[in-house]
């Protein structure tokens, strides 16, 4: 998929779109444009946009780091889902204990 030719990542259903916009092009440019400065966004900035904590280390090359960030389930979204599941399971467990009394 080559978005440098004017194709949108949205033209490919089922393919990750956020990550595609983070990948550096072969010329060294990045598709993620910095909102204020005339440059692409760094790996760290991309990670922050996707809610990765600043202490998280990407132990791969830059291109793979962009791919990991783009393909990951957002950490804060993962946390919210896990909390909701835990709450639901605890409520079901509590209701189950009450019904056996």
Residue pairs with C-beta under 8 A, 6 or more apart in sequence:
1 7
1 9
1 12
1 15
1 20
3 9
3 20
3 21
3 31
4 25
9 15
9 16
9 17
9 20
9 21
10 17
16 70
16 71
18 50
18 70
19 66
19 67
19 69
19 70
19 71
20 31
20 70
21 31
21 32
21 70
22 30
22 31
22 32
22 41
22 46
22 66
22 67
22 69
22 70
23 30
23 31
23 63
23 66
23 67
23 70
24 30
24 40
24 62
24 63
24 66
25 31
29 40
30 40
30 41
30 66
31 40
32 40
32 41
32 45
32 46
33 40
33 41
34 40
34 41
34 45
41 49
43 58
43 62
43 65
43 66
43 69
44 54
46 66
46 69
46 70
47 54
47 56
47 58
47 69
48 54
50 69
50 70
50 72
50 74
50 75
51 74
51 75
51 76
51 77
52 69
52 72
52 75
53 75
56 75
58 64
58 65
58 68
58 69
60 68
